[in-house]
Amino acid sequence: MSVPSMIVDKLSEMPPASSLALYIDVNSYFDALRAIVDIYATKNDMYVFYISSTIPSRNIVSIFELLGIETSRVFFVDTISHLMPVETEYSDKFLYIESPTMLENIMLKIEYLLRKYGDKKAMVVLDSVNSMAIHNDLKILSEFLHIFVTSLRNWEAYMVIISLKEQTTQEIRTMLNFVTDDTLEVGEG
């Protein structure tokens, strides 16, 4: 079974307001993004609120365009661009946070998007927990994710937390097992 099929099947069997820890290898990264953003969210008429902590949001949009992924319903909460010399564009499509350590601001920006675009269901994607773990104490990150996932349940929003297998420690796995409803491992890594 292909990586996109595995991910779409897993998300399809999950009830609304569920959270998924998605362990992917680096070779499956783009297939996973296509499955979440293009196939699943589009098929289910959902908004995607994408928290970028690894790759600046403008670069992700460029990648999506190269892959032919429709981005009209994708909104970014970008935690990494301020740390890099990249061009930033300010609009509802791109919301910036000064640092991945400002966890409360991430939640506030997502809540803003949920309120503003409440006419459809939402999928919140955290890309990636590994990068967030570099910038935050694991205990604080775990507490944040627990509160965040619980908050998203009130909005009946789905959440996918991406973790790159090559960078996933046992502590990150334990944390994700605690804060998510289910897990899926795809790829070979």
Z-matrix of the N, CA and C atoms (Angstrom, degrees):
N
C 1 1.453
C 2 1.533 1 108.71
N 3 1.317 2 117.18 1 140.39
C 4 1.464 3 121.20 2 -177.92
C 5 1.522 4 111.47 3 -74.19
N 6 1.329 5 115.96 4 159.58
C 7 1.465 6 121.45 5 178.82
C 8 1.527 7 111.13 6 -58.13
N 9 1.348 8 119.36 7 -49.94
C 10 1.474 9 118.03 8 178.86
C 11 1.528 10 112.81 9 -58.63
N 12 1.340 11 117.65 10 -41.04
C 13 1.466 12 120.69 11 179.86
C 14 1.521 13 111.55 12 -62.67
N 15 1.327 14 116.90 13 -42.64
C 16 1.464 15 120.56 14 179.22
C 17 1.527 16 110.84 15 -60.24
N 18 1.330 17 116.19 16 -44.42
C 19 1.462 18 120.54 17 -177.44
C 20 1.521 19 110.90 18 -69.17
N 21 1.322 20 117.21 19 -46.88
C 22 1.472 21 120.74 20 -179.97
C 23 1.529 22 110.31 21 -62.12
N 24 1.328 23 117.88 22 -41.85
C 25 1.468 24 120.56 23 178.23
C 26 1.521 25 111.27 24 -61.96
N 27 1.322 26 116.79 25 -43.54
C 28 1.469 27 120.74 26 -179.58
C 29 1.524 28 110.24 27 -63.50
N 30 1.345 29 117.40 28 -48.00
C 31 1.461 30 120.46 29 179.95
C 32 1.528 31 111.13 30 -63.16
N 33 1.314 32 117.42 31 -35.82
C 34 1.467 33 121.63 32 -178.29
C 35 1.515 34 112.47 33 -67.01
N 36 1.329 35 116.58 34 -28.76
C 37 1.471 36 118.87 35 -179.70
C 38 1.527 37 112.69 36 -86.83
N 39 1.324 38 117.31 37 -5.98
C 40 1.464 39 121.19 38 -178.46
C 41 1.532 40 110.20 39 -90.27
N 42 1.338 41 117.65 40 139.49
C 43 1.470 42 119.95 41 178.36
C 44 1.532 43 111.28 42 -72.85
N 45 1.335 44 117.57 43 163.50
C 46 1.475 45 119.84 44 175.49
C 47 1.525 46 110.92 45 -54.68
N 48 1.301 47 115.32 46 153.82
C 49 1.466 48 122.80 47 178.97
C 50 1.520 49 112.64 48 68.52
N 51 1.323 50 117.05 49 24.95
C 52 1.462 51 121.64 50 178.71
C 53 1.519 52 110.66 51 -94.83
N 54 1.328 53 114.34 52 159.43
C 55 1.464 54 119.76 53 176.07
C 56 1.528 55 108.78 54 -127.26
N 57 1.330 56 114.31 55 142.12
C 58 1.461 57 121.46 56 -176.19
C 59 1.519 58 109.90 57 -128.61
N 60 1.330 59 115.82 58 129.68
C 61 1.462 60 120.85 59 169.63
C 62 1.524 61 105.89 60 -90.95
N 63 1.324 62 115.75 61 118.70
C 64 1.461 63 121.48 62 -176.67
C 65 1.527 64 108.86 63 -110.18
N 66 1.331 65 115.70 64 109.38
C 67 1.459 66 121.88 65 178.23
C 68 1.527 67 107.52 66 -94.12
N 69 1.331 68 115.52 67 117.77
C 70 1.457 69 119.46 68 -178.83
C 71 1.525 70 109.63 69 -127.73
N 72 1.330 71 115.37 70 152.65
C 73 1.459 72 118.04 71 171.51
C 74 1.520 73 107.80 72 -89.48
N 75 1.309 74 116.28 73 163.99
C 76 1.462 75 120.99 74 -174.09
C 77 1.530 76 111.53 75 -61.45
N 78 1.319 77 118.16 76 -30.35
C 79 1.464 78 121.35 77 179.74
C 80 1.528 79 113.01 78 -72.92
N 81 1.328 80 117.07 79 -17.52
C 82 1.468 81 121.75 80 -179.42
C 83 1.527 82 112.50 81 -100.55
N 84 1.318 83 116.81 82 0.38
C 85 1.466 84 122.23 83 -173.22
C 86 1.537 85 112.38 84 -54.89
N 87 1.318 86 118.00 85 -53.67
C 88 1.466 87 120.93 86 -176.35
C 89 1.528 88 111.68 87 -69.18
N 90 1.324 89 117.36 88 -35.61
C 91 1.469 90 120.19 89 175.62
C 92 1.529 91 110.29 90 -63.34
N 93 1.330 92 116.31 91 -38.85
C 94 1.466 93 120.36 92 178.99
C 95 1.525 94 111.06 93 -65.74
N 96 1.332 95 116.65 94 -44.13
C 97 1.472 96 119.64 95 178.25
C 98 1.521 97 110.77 96 -62.06
N 99 1.327 98 117.12 97 -42.34
C 100 1.469 99 120.88 98 178.04
C 101 1.535 100 109.84 99 -60.06
N 102 1.326 101 116.74 100 -44.22
C 103 1.467 102 120.54 101 -178.76
C 104 1.524 103 111.61 102 -61.00
N 105 1.325 104 116.61 103 -45.53
C 106 1.464 105 120.97 104 -176.69
C 107 1.524 106 111.21 105 -72.48
N 108 1.315 107 116.21 106 -54.67
C 109 1.466 108 121.79 107 -170.21
C 110 1.521 109 112.31 108 -80.44
N 111 1.321 110 117.14 109 -46.57
C 112 1.457 111 120.65 110 -172.36
C 113 1.523 112 112.17 111 -87.73
N 114 1.318 113 117.15 112 -48.88
C 115 1.459 114 119.36 113 -173.27
C 116 1.534 115 111.13 114 -82.99
N 117 1.330 116 117.53 115 -60.74
C 118 1.471 117 119.97 116 -173.27
C 119 1.528 118 112.70 117 -68.47
N 120 1.317 119 117.75 118 -53.16
C 121 1.470 120 120.35 119 -176.30
C 122 1.525 121 111.55 120 -64.29
N 123 1.320 122 117.21 121 -40.37
C 124 1.466 123 120.18 122 178.96
C 125 1.525 124 110.54 123 -65.90
N 126 1.324 125 116.54 124 -46.47
C 127 1.468 126 121.63 125 -179.33
C 128 1.530 127 111.07 126 -59.01
N 129 1.314 128 116.70 127 -34.04
C 130 1.460 129 121.18 128 -177.24
C 131 1.523 130 113.13 129 -101.07
N 132 1.337 131 117.40 130 12.56
C 133 1.468 132 122.91 131 175.24
C 134 1.533 133 111.45 132 53.80
N 135 1.335 134 115.72 133 52.39
C 136 1.465 135 121.71 134 -176.49
C 137 1.525 136 111.17 135 -113.89
N 138 1.331 137 114.11 136 154.21
C 139 1.463 138 120.48 137 166.39
C 140 1.520 139 107.77 138 -82.91
N 141 1.330 140 115.77 139 152.39
C 142 1.460 141 120.82 140 174.07
C 143 1.521 142 107.13 141 -119.20
N 144 1.330 143 115.90 142 122.08
C 145 1.460 144 122.45 143 175.24
C 146 1.522 145 105.85 144 -107.33
N 147 1.326 146 114.39 145 108.39
C 148 1.470 147 122.90 146 -167.23
C 149 1.528 148 109.46 147 -105.09
N 150 1.318 149 116.58 148 114.54
C 151 1.464 150 121.77 149 177.50
C 152 1.518 151 107.31 150 -91.48
N 153 1.324 152 116.73 151 111.65
C 154 1.466 153 120.16 152 -178.33
C 155 1.521 154 109.58 153 -101.36
N 156 1.326 155 114.28 154 121.40
C 157 1.463 156 119.62 155 177.30
C 158 1.527 157 111.47 156 -127.30
N 159 1.330 158 116.17 157 1.91
C 160 1.455 159 121.45 158 179.92
C 161 1.524 160 110.98 159 -113.83
N 162 1.320 161 116.22 160 -51.46
C 163 1.464 162 123.14 161 -176.84
C 164 1.525 163 107.92 162 -118.60
N 165 1.341 164 118.85 163 132.90
C 166 1.467 165 120.22 164 177.72
C 167 1.531 166 111.56 165 -55.25
N 168 1.317 167 115.73 166 145.15
C 169 1.465 168 121.22 167 -174.94
C 170 1.526 169 113.22 168 -58.46
N 171 1.308 170 118.19 169 -37.44
C 172 1.478 171 119.94 170 179.23
C 173 1.531 172 110.54 171 -62.64
N 174 1.319 173 117.11 172 -36.61
C 175 1.464 174 120.88 173 177.41
C 176 1.527 175 110.88 174 -68.13
N 177 1.336 176 116.63 175 -37.85
C 178 1.462 177 120.14 176 178.37
C 179 1.528 178 109.83 177 -64.42
N 180 1.334 179 116.86 178 -42.07
C 181 1.471 180 120.19 179 177.06
C 182 1.528 181 109.84 180 -59.09
N 183 1.326 182 117.45 181 -43.49
C 184 1.472 183 120.75 182 178.16
C 185 1.527 184 111.18 183 -60.67
N 186 1.322 185 116.51 184 -41.00
C 187 1.465 186 121.01 185 177.97
C 188 1.527 187 109.77 186 -63.54
N 189 1.344 188 116.11 187 -46.08
C 190 1.464 189 120.15 188 179.08
C 191 1.525 190 110.67 189 -59.11
N 192 1.330 191 116.60 190 -42.50
C 193 1.468 192 120.07 191 179.69
C 194 1.534 193 110.86 192 -62.54
N 195 1.340 194 116.62 193 -42.44
C 196 1.473 195 120.13 194 177.67
C 197 1.527 196 111.59 195 -61.61
N 198 1.343 197 116.20 196 -35.56
C 199 1.466 198 121.12 197 -178.87
C 200 1.527 199 112.34 198 -84.37
N 201 1.340 200 116.49 199 -3.50
C 202 1.458 201 120.06 200 -179.27
C 203 1.517 202 113.51 201 74.48
N 204 1.324 203 116.80 202 26.95
C 205 1.464 204 121.59 203 -179.32
C 206 1.526 205 109.29 204 -90.39
N 207 1.299 206 116.47 205 127.40
C 208 1.463 207 123.62 206 178.65
C 209 1.541 208 109.27 207 -67.34
N 210 1.328 209 116.71 208 129.67
C 211 1.473 210 119.78 209 -175.60
C 212 1.524 211 113.73 210 -116.80
N 213 1.318 212 118.57 211 10.28
C 214 1.467 213 119.48 212 -175.60
C 215 1.529 214 112.46 213 -64.78
N 216 1.342 215 117.56 214 -26.28
C 217 1.466 216 120.23 215 179.36
C 218 1.528 217 112.63 216 -108.18
N 219 1.322 218 116.83 217 20.15
C 220 1.458 219 121.15 218 178.41
C 221 1.531 220 108.29 219 -107.55
N 222 1.326 221 116.20 220 126.84
C 223 1.463 222 123.14 221 179.31
C 224 1.519 223 107.95 222 -122.92
N 225 1.330 224 115.97 223 143.48
C 226 1.461 225 120.72 224 -172.69
C 227 1.525 226 112.20 225 -114.73
N 228 1.318 227 114.66 226 137.40
C 229 1.452 228 122.51 227 165.56
C 230 1.518 229 103.54 228 -112.14
N 231 1.313 230 115.39 229 103.64
C 232 1.458 231 123.20 230 -169.85
C 233 1.527 232 109.60 231 -99.04
N 234 1.328 233 115.87 232 116.51
C 235 1.468 234 120.68 233 -178.93
C 236 1.516 235 112.66 234 -102.38
N 237 1.335 236 117.56 235 -1.33
C 238 1.458 237 119.70 236 -170.20
C 239 1.527 238 114.17 237 -115.37
N 240 1.320 239 118.80 238 -24.48
C 241 1.476 240 120.82 239 -174.57
C 242 1.518 241 113.47 240 -60.91
N 243 1.330 242 117.44 241 -34.85
C 244 1.468 243 119.44 242 -179.69
C 245 1.526 244 112.41 243 -66.19
N 246 1.324 245 116.73 244 -19.20
C 247 1.463 246 120.79 245 179.17
C 248 1.525 247 112.31 246 -89.57
N 249 1.340 248 115.90 247 -5.03
C 250 1.466 249 120.53 248 -176.16
C 251 1.525 250 109.86 249 -126.58
N 252 1.312 251 116.38 250 155.79
C 253 1.472 252 118.94 251 177.76
C 254 1.533 253 111.29 252 -82.24
N 255 1.344 254 116.23 253 70.86
C 256 1.460 255 120.16 254 178.73
C 257 1.519 256 109.41 255 -121.42
N 258 1.311 257 115.17 256 155.67
C 259 1.463 258 121.35 257 178.50
C 260 1.529 259 108.92 258 -73.09
N 261 1.324 260 116.39 259 133.81
C 262 1.455 261 120.39 260 178.69
C 263 1.516 262 109.85 261 -114.93
N 264 1.307 263 115.16 262 144.79
C 265 1.454 264 122.64 263 179.25
C 266 1.523 265 107.03 264 -120.43
N 267 1.316 266 117.57 265 125.57
C 268 1.452 267 120.60 266 -177.35
C 269 1.520 268 110.46 267 -98.99
N 270 1.318 269 115.72 268 121.64
C 271 1.459 270 123.30 269 176.81
C 272 1.519 271 106.28 270 -169.11
N 273 1.327 272 116.76 271 178.83
C 274 1.460 273 119.33 272 174.74
C 275 1.518 274 111.63 273 -63.73
N 276 1.307 275 116.21 274 -23.07
C 277 1.463 276 121.23 275 -179.36
C 278 1.534 277 111.41 276 -72.10
N 279 1.336 278 116.09 277 -30.43
C 280 1.460 279 121.72 278 -177.93
C 281 1.518 280 109.43 279 -130.40
N 282 1.324 281 116.23 280 108.12
C 283 1.460 282 121.89 281 175.70
C 284 1.523 283 106.93 282 -109.42
N 285 1.323 284 116.13 283 132.70
C 286 1.464 285 120.07 284 -174.03
C 287 1.522 286 111.36 285 -112.66
N 288 1.312 287 113.35 286 144.67
C 289 1.458 288 122.08 287 174.37
C 290 1.520 289 106.04 288 -122.96
N 291 1.313 290 116.12 289 139.50
C 292 1.469 291 121.22 290 -171.95
C 293 1.517 292 113.82 291 -63.48
N 294 1.338 293 117.23 292 -26.82
C 295 1.458 294 119.60 293 -175.17
C 296 1.524 295 110.13 294 -159.12
N 297 1.329 296 117.79 295 148.38
C 298 1.465 297 120.42 296 175.38
C 299 1.532 298 112.74 297 -66.43
N 300 1.324 299 117.54 298 -7.53
C 301 1.467 300 120.26 299 177.23
C 302 1.526 301 112.35 300 -83.37
N 303 1.310 302 117.26 301 -10.54
C 304 1.465 303 121.35 302 -178.21
C 305 1.531 304 109.77 303 -89.59
N 306 1.327 305 114.54 304 68.86
C 307 1.459 306 121.76 305 -171.47
C 308 1.527 307 112.74 306 -64.09
N 309 1.304 308 117.16 307 -40.23
C 310 1.468 309 119.78 308 -179.74
C 311 1.531 310 110.57 309 -61.87
N 312 1.328 311 117.02 310 -37.19
C 313 1.466 312 120.32 311 178.65
C 314 1.527 313 111.98 312 -65.01
N 315 1.314 314 116.99 313 -33.22
C 316 1.464 315 120.35 314 176.11
C 317 1.525 316 108.88 315 -61.02
N 318 1.321 317 116.15 316 -49.32
C 319 1.454 318 120.61 317 -179.11
C 320 1.535 319 110.77 318 -61.29
N 321 1.327 320 117.47 319 -41.50
C 322 1.465 321 121.14 320 179.70
C 323 1.528 322 111.65 321 -64.27
N 324 1.322 323 117.72 322 -41.00
C 325 1.471 324 120.97 323 178.93
C 326 1.531 325 110.81 324 -66.16
N 327 1.316 326 117.21 325 -41.86
C 328 1.470 327 120.11 326 177.92
C 329 1.526 328 109.96 327 -65.10
N 330 1.316 329 117.50 328 -41.64
C 331 1.469 330 120.24 329 177.84
C 332 1.533 331 110.64 330 -61.77
N 333 1.322 332 117.09 331 -39.94
C 334 1.464 333 121.19 332 175.85
C 335 1.532 334 110.35 333 -57.93
N 336 1.338 335 116.77 334 -47.33
C 337 1.467 336 120.64 335 -179.99
C 338 1.528 337 111.27 336 -64.52
N 339 1.334 338 117.13 337 -39.79
C 340 1.461 339 120.64 338 178.78
C 341 1.527 340 111.16 339 -62.81
N 342 1.326 341 116.44 340 -39.50
C 343 1.475 342 119.95 341 178.28
C 344 1.528 343 110.65 342 -68.84
N 345 1.316 344 115.80 343 -46.13
C 346 1.462 345 120.44 344 -175.90
C 347 1.527 346 112.59 345 -67.53
N 348 1.330 347 116.41 346 -38.43
C 349 1.459 348 121.09 347 -176.67
C 350 1.529 349 110.01 348 -114.27
N 351 1.298 350 115.35 349 51.23
C 352 1.463 351 121.17 350 -177.53
C 353 1.519 352 114.70 351 -83.06
N 354 1.331 353 117.29 352 3.79
C 355 1.464 354 120.45 353 -178.19
C 356 1.530 355 112.96 354 -77.53
N 357 1.335 356 117.93 355 -11.91
C 358 1.459 357 122.03 356 178.21
C 359 1.530 358 108.89 357 -136.72
N 360 1.314 359 115.26 358 162.86
C 361 1.462 360 120.50 359 173.86
C 362 1.531 361 109.13 360 -66.34
N 363 1.322 362 115.58 361 159.97
C 364 1.462 363 120.03 362 -177.70
C 365 1.519 364 111.52 363 -128.76
N 366 1.332 365 113.23 364 149.93
C 367 1.457 366 122.99 365 172.24
C 368 1.523 367 105.84 366 -118.71
N 369 1.329 368 116.94 367 121.37
C 370 1.458 369 121.43 368 176.79
C 371 1.522 370 107.14 369 -101.74
N 372 1.334 371 115.67 370 127.41
C 373 1.467 372 121.53 371 -178.26
C 374 1.524 373 108.18 372 -117.20
N 375 1.320 374 116.55 373 124.27
C 376 1.468 375 121.59 374 174.62
C 377 1.520 376 107.78 375 -103.84
N 378 1.327 377 116.01 376 113.41
C 379 1.464 378 122.56 377 -177.55
C 380 1.526 379 109.08 378 -123.14
N 381 1.240 380 119.74 379 99.87
C 382 1.442 381 130.43 380 1.29
C 383 1.526 382 109.28 381 -133.93
N 384 1.321 383 113.94 382 161.73
C 385 1.466 384 119.27 383 179.21
C 386 1.531 385 110.33 384 -66.50
N 387 1.328 386 117.03 385 -27.49
C 388 1.466 387 120.34 386 179.18
C 389 1.528 388 110.69 387 -62.50
N 390 1.323 389 116.62 388 -44.90
C 391 1.469 390 120.53 389 178.18
C 392 1.515 391 111.18 390 -65.90
N 393 1.331 392 116.31 391 -40.13
C 394 1.462 393 119.49 392 178.59
C 395 1.536 394 110.16 393 -62.37
N 396 1.333 395 116.52 394 -35.87
C 397 1.467 396 121.20 395 -179.41
C 398 1.530 397 112.05 396 -69.14
N 399 1.322 398 117.11 397 -25.66
C 400 1.462 399 120.68 398 177.00
C 401 1.528 400 110.14 399 -68.45
N 402 1.330 401 115.65 400 -37.43
C 403 1.462 402 121.67 401 -173.88
C 404 1.525 403 114.53 402 -92.95
N 405 1.333 404 117.48 403 -12.72
C 406 1.463 405 120.95 404 -174.84
C 407 1.522 406 111.27 405 -130.80
N 408 1.319 407 115.35 406 150.25
C 409 1.452 408 121.97 407 170.97
C 410 1.529 409 107.87 408 -62.28
N 411 1.317 410 117.77 409 134.70
C 412 1.460 411 121.45 410 -174.66
C 413 1.527 412 112.76 411 -61.17
N 414 1.311 413 117.61 412 -35.29
C 415 1.472 414 120.34 413 179.04
C 416 1.533 415 110.13 414 -66.44
N 417 1.317 416 116.71 415 -42.50
C 418 1.473 417 121.07 416 178.69
C 419 1.527 418 109.84 417 -67.05
N 420 1.330 419 117.01 418 -42.36
C 421 1.465 420 121.08 419 178.50
C 422 1.528 421 110.79 420 -62.16
N 423 1.310 422 117.30 421 -41.62
C 424 1.453 423 121.76 422 178.65
C 425 1.532 424 110.81 423 -62.15
N 426 1.305 425 116.56 424 -45.11
C 427 1.469 426 120.99 425 178.06
C 428 1.529 427 110.72 426 -61.88
N 429 1.331 428 116.33 427 -44.88
C 430 1.458 429 121.01 428 177.70
C 431 1.531 430 111.03 429 -58.42
N 432 1.339 431 117.11 430 -49.71
C 433 1.464 432 120.26 431 -177.43
C 434 1.523 433 111.26 432 -62.84
N 435 1.305 434 117.55 433 -37.76
C 436 1.467 435 121.26 434 178.25
C 437 1.535 436 110.09 435 -61.66
N 438 1.315 437 116.85 436 -48.12
C 439 1.470 438 121.37 437 179.21
C 440 1.530 439 110.41 438 -65.29
N 441 1.329 440 116.02 439 -42.35
C 442 1.465 441 121.88 440 -177.50
C 443 1.531 442 111.04 441 -63.35
N 444 1.330 443 117.00 442 -48.88
C 445 1.465 444 121.27 443 -179.81
C 446 1.530 445 109.74 444 -62.09
N 447 1.313 446 117.24 445 -41.06
C 448 1.468 447 121.01 446 177.94
C 449 1.520 448 110.87 447 -63.23
N 450 1.311 449 116.77 448 -41.82
C 451 1.464 450 121.68 449 178.13
C 452 1.528 451 110.95 450 -62.47
N 453 1.325 452 116.81 451 -41.82
C 454 1.465 453 120.65 452 -179.42
C 455 1.526 454 112.08 453 -65.65
N 456 1.320 455 116.55 454 -29.20
C 457 1.471 456 119.79 455 177.32
C 458 1.528 457 110.23 456 -60.72
N 459 1.346 458 117.12 457 -38.70
C 460 1.463 459 120.65 458 178.88
C 461 1.527 460 111.69 459 -61.64
N 462 1.323 461 117.06 460 -27.06
C 463 1.463 462 122.36 461 178.82
C 464 1.528 463 111.43 462 -91.82
N 465 1.324 464 116.78 463 -1.51
C 466 1.460 465 123.29 464 -174.24
C 467 1.530 466 111.63 465 56.29
N 468 1.324 467 114.88 466 34.15
C 469 1.464 468 121.05 467 178.68
C 470 1.531 469 109.59 468 -92.71
N 471 1.306 470 114.39 469 144.51
C 472 1.459 471 120.69 470 172.60
C 473 1.528 472 108.30 471 -82.15
N 474 1.340 473 115.80 472 154.53
C 475 1.460 474 119.39 473 173.43
C 476 1.516 475 108.81 474 -136.49
N 477 1.331 476 114.97 475 133.60
C 478 1.466 477 121.61 476 172.95
C 479 1.518 478 106.70 477 -119.11
N 480 1.317 479 115.77 478 122.98
C 481 1.458 480 121.57 479 177.03
C 482 1.526 481 106.99 480 -106.99
N 483 1.317 482 115.37 481 113.43
C 484 1.461 483 121.03 482 -178.03
C 485 1.526 484 109.78 483 -85.80
N 486 1.313 485 114.72 484 135.10
C 487 1.452 486 121.46 485 174.97
C 488 1.526 487 108.00 486 -133.32
N 489 1.323 488 115.71 487 124.89
C 490 1.464 489 119.59 488 177.41
C 491 1.524 490 108.54 489 -77.60
N 492 1.322 491 116.25 490 121.22
C 493 1.463 492 121.18 491 -174.39
C 494 1.523 493 112.55 492 -54.35
N 495 1.334 494 115.91 493 -39.58
C 496 1.461 495 120.22 494 -176.60
C 497 1.530 496 112.26 495 -64.05
N 498 1.326 497 116.91 496 -20.75
C 499 1.471 498 121.29 497 -177.18
C 500 1.527 499 113.01 498 -112.03
N 501 1.321 500 117.30 499 4.90
C 502 1.457 501 120.83 500 -173.80
C 503 1.525 502 111.25 501 -87.93
N 504 1.310 503 115.22 502 119.15
C 505 1.464 504 121.03 503 176.43
C 506 1.534 505 109.02 504 -88.51
N 507 1.310 506 116.48 505 167.44
C 508 1.465 507 120.83 506 176.68
C 509 1.531 508 110.39 507 -62.70
N 510 1.332 509 116.97 508 -33.96
C 511 1.470 510 120.00 509 178.91
C 512 1.523 511 111.17 510 -64.44
N 513 1.342 512 116.86 511 -39.98
C 514 1.469 513 120.10 512 178.02
C 515 1.527 514 109.88 513 -66.76
N 516 1.331 515 117.77 514 -42.08
C 517 1.472 516 120.58 515 177.60
C 518 1.532 517 111.05 516 -59.51
N 519 1.300 518 116.31 517 -45.48
C 520 1.470 519 120.57 518 179.62
C 521 1.522 520 110.49 519 -60.92
N 522 1.327 521 116.37 520 -44.41
C 523 1.462 522 120.89 521 179.00
C 524 1.525 523 110.42 522 -60.58
N 525 1.334 524 117.51 523 -48.04
C 526 1.461 525 120.97 524 -178.03
C 527 1.525 526 111.99 525 -66.14
N 528 1.311 527 117.54 526 -36.07
C 529 1.467 528 120.43 527 175.97
C 530 1.530 529 110.80 528 -62.10
N 531 1.308 530 116.22 529 -32.74
C 532 1.462 531 121.70 530 -179.55
C 533 1.527 532 112.03 531 -75.63
N 534 1.336 533 118.08 532 -38.35
C 535 1.475 534 120.02 533 -171.78
C 536 1.529 535 114.40 534 -98.30
N 537 1.335 536 119.49 535 -12.10
C 538 1.467 537 120.10 536 -178.62
C 539 1.527 538 111.19 537 -111.15
N 540 1.331 539 115.25 538 160.95
C 541 1.460 540 120.87 539 -179.54
C 542 1.518 541 112.50 540 -80.73
N 543 1.333 542 116.20 541 -29.89
C 544 1.455 543 119.97 542 -175.97
C 545 1.525 544 109.26 543 -154.29
N 546 1.325 545 115.49 544 166.67
C 547 1.455 546 120.94 545 178.47
C 548 1.530 547 108.87 546 -132.72
N 549 1.329 548 114.92 547 155.10
C 550 1.460 549 120.77 548 175.46
C 551 1.523 550 107.62 549 -144.85
N 552 1.314 551 115.84 550 132.53
C 553 1.463 552 121.33 551 175.32
C 554 1.513 553 108.26 552 -112.37
N 555 1.351 554 114.75 553 127.19
C 556 1.464 555 119.64 554 177.96
C 557 1.524 556 109.58 555 -130.76
N 558 1.307 557 115.37 556 156.36
C 559 1.466 558 119.89 557 -179.16
C 560 1.502 559 110.36 558 89.64
N 561 1.309 560 114.45 559 -179.08
C 562 1.469 561 120.35 560 -172.75
C 563 1.512 562 114.72 561 -99.42
N 564 1.370 563 118.49 562 -22.26
C 565 1.458 564 121.78 563 -170.52
C 566 1.472 565 117.76 564 -57.21
